[in-house]
Amino acid sequence: MGSGIEAESILIHFPNGIYGFENIKDFILLQEDEKKVIWSLQAAETAYPSLIVLDPFLILPNYRPALTEEQNKFFGNPKPDDLCYLAVAVIRKNLEDSAVNLKSPIVIHVKSRLGMQIILEDSNYPVQYRPFRKQMSRGRGACL
């Protein structure tokens, strides 16, 4: 990391894996920044996959994911504060092309360290939300 920040790492068990990597059950969640906004979700036994995950509530403040009854049972009917939601991000060199998947967040039960990637079936959240497109184009030319 090089910034003097000691990375926090947490082992998370995904009984069903995550989409595209169903055979990988254990991941390490690594804190990448001091403010706990950017994390890496790294396969515990191999170098691949390694995903960038972000706090979706910072990307979209009115984000309101809802678990189904079956998903709540999977986590043992937790209190909302016992769940952590993360969104998989693809960060591109051209920041405007970066995307965050708000449709399929990763949900982690903080106390049991049990994880599941879900699909928010009854929502209009996009798979490729582009958070930097509006902000970057909004200010273009305004200071000239």
N, C-alpha and C positions, 0 to 999 in steps of 0.2 A: 504494500500500500504506500509506503514511503512518506506518509504525512504525520507519522508519530501516533496515529490512532491505532490502538490495539483492537484488532477485529474480534468481535464476539461470534462464536460459532455454536450452532444448536443442531443436534441430530433430530430429524423429523422422519417418522415412519408413515409411508403411504401404502396401505394394504393393497390398493388397486393400481399403484403406480400413478403416473400423471399421463395425460393424453400424449400419445406418440412414444411414450417410454413406459408402457405398462409393466414390463418385466423388471424395472428398477424400483425397488421398494423403499430404500433408505436414501435420504438426501441430507446434506449439511446446508443449513441456512447460515450464510456468512454476512455479517454486517459490513457494509462497504463505506459507510460515511458516519460521521459523528452524530448527525441528526436522525439517524435511523430511518432514512427515506429510501435509500438504495441498498438492495441486498443481492447476493448471489445465491442461487439454489443449485448446489453442486451434487452430483451423484456421489454417494459415500464411498463406493468401491472402485470407481473408475473416474477418469478425467472428463468423461463425456456422459451425459449432457451437463452443461453448466448454463443456467438461465439467469438473466437479469430480471429481478422482480422489484416492484415498487408499491408503495402504499397508495391504493387507488383513491382513497379519500382526499389525498393531497392533489391528485390529478383532476378529480371531479368532485368538488365538495358536497354536492347533493347526491352522491352515489349511495344507493340503498339496496344492497344485495339481500336476498331473503332465501333462507334454506327451506327445502321441502320438509315435510314431516319425516320422511325416510332419512334424509341427511341429518336432521336433528337427532334422530335415534342413533345413527352411526356415531355421532359425537357424544352420546349419552345425555341428550337434552341439556346442553350447557347454557349458562347465563351468557347473554350477548358479550359481556366484557371478557369472557374466557376464550373468545374466538378472535383470530387475527386473519385479515383478508389481505392477499397480495395479488397483484396483477403482473402477468408476464409482459415484459417489454422488449422490443427490438429497437436498439439505438443505432441509428445510421450516421454516417459521416456528415451528411446534410441533415441537420437536426429536424427540418420540416418533414422529412420522410420517415422519421421515427414513429413507431406505433405501440400502443398499449392495448392489451386484450382485456376489456372490461366485461365481456360476455362470459368468460370462463375463469373466474378467479380461483386462486389456490386458497383454501381455507385450512387454518391450523388451529387445533385446540391447544391453547398455550400451556395448560397444566399437564395434559397427557402426551403432548408432542405428537399427536396423531394428525395426519393431513389427508386432504382430499381435494382434487380439482373438480369443480362443479360447473355445470352449464346453467346459466340463469335463463331457463326456457321462456318464462313469461315476462321477459323484459325486452326493451329496445336497445340495450347497451350494445355497442359495436364490438366486433372482434378486433378491428383495427382503428381504434380511436387515435387521432393524431393531435396530441395536446399542444404541439409547438407551432402548428400551421396558423392558427388564428392569431396567437400572440405575435408571431414574427411578422405576419403580413399587416397587422393592424398598425404597427408603428413605422412601417416602411415609408420613407420619404417625409415623415412628419418633422424632422429636424433640419431639412434642407432649405 
